[in-house]
């Protein structure tokens, strides 16, 4: 136990174990890779795919139609987006278990940015592909990528690598 400035005892902060560091680093790097692939798919959808009129409608209907109907690029983009949401939740859980405050904060912001991108993706399909929804998706994805890069930066080092 450590004594705080107020004279109260606070639990001593334990350093992250090598296994926790490896899991947080691996998951953060995986999130970056998934988001970059998703970003590339989003560019393809934006440039080369017309949202079918049958997919337009309410937000939930749009998500279901995007996942189950052609074009394949739109279905792939929507499916990967759902996996990214689940992976972001997984990283947040790992960060909470590790009790690493900066990683928790960046994970929460990253997850919120991904949810914002998903909402705008559903709006993109529901409204027939407005440019402002596409821009909001791209900017939200960029914020999420920055959050996961920050996690990689703030995690303590594991020492020099030897060949």
Residue pairs with C-beta under 8 A, 6 or more apart in sequence:
1 9
1 10
1 11
1 12
2 9
2 10
2 11
2 12
2 13
3 9
3 10
4 10
13 99
15 156
16 24
16 98
16 100
16 155
16 156
18 158
20 94
20 97
20 98
21 155
21 156
21 158
23 94
23 98
24 91
24 94
24 95
24 98
24 100
24 103
24 151
24 155
25 152
25 155
27 87
27 90
27 91
27 94
28 91
28 148
28 149
28 151
28 152
28 155
29 148
29 152
30 87
31 84
31 87
31 88
31 91
31 110
31 144
31 148
32 145
32 148
32 149
32 152
34 80
34 83
34 84
34 87
35 84
35 141
35 144
35 145
35 148
36 145
37 80
38 77
38 80
38 81
38 84
38 141
39 138
39 141
39 145
41 73
41 76
41 77
41 80
42 77
42 134
42 137
42 138
42 141
44 73
44 77
45 71
45 73
45 74
45 77
46 129
46 134
48 73
49 71
49 73
49 74
50 71
50 129
51 74
51 124
51 125
51 128
51 129
52 65
52 69
52 70
52 71
53 128
54 65
54 69
55 62
55 65
55 66
55 69
55 74
55 125
56 62
56 125
56 126
56 127
56 128
57 65
57 126
58 126
59 119
59 122
59 123
59 126
60 122
61 126
62 122
62 123
62 125
62 126
63 78
63 122
63 125
65 125
66 74
66 75
66 77
66 78
66 121
66 122
66 125
67 75
67 78
67 79
67 82
68 75
69 75
74 125
77 121
78 121
78 125
81 114
81 117
81 118
81 121
82 118
84 114
85 111
85 114
85 115
85 118
88 107
88 110
88 111
88 114
88 144
89 111
91 107
91 110
91 111
91 148
91 151
92 104
92 107
92 108
92 111
95 103
95 104
95 107
95 151
96 104
100 155
102 150
102 151
102 154
103 151
103 154
103 155
106 147
106 148
106 150
106 151
106 154
107 147
107 151
109 143
109 147
110 143
110 144
110 147
110 148
111 144
113 140
113 141
113 143
113 144
113 147
114 140
114 141
114 144
116 136
116 140
117 136
117 137
117 140
117 141
117 144
120 133
120 134
120 136
120 137
120 140
121 133
121 137
123 130
123 133
124 130
124 133
124 134
124 137
127 133
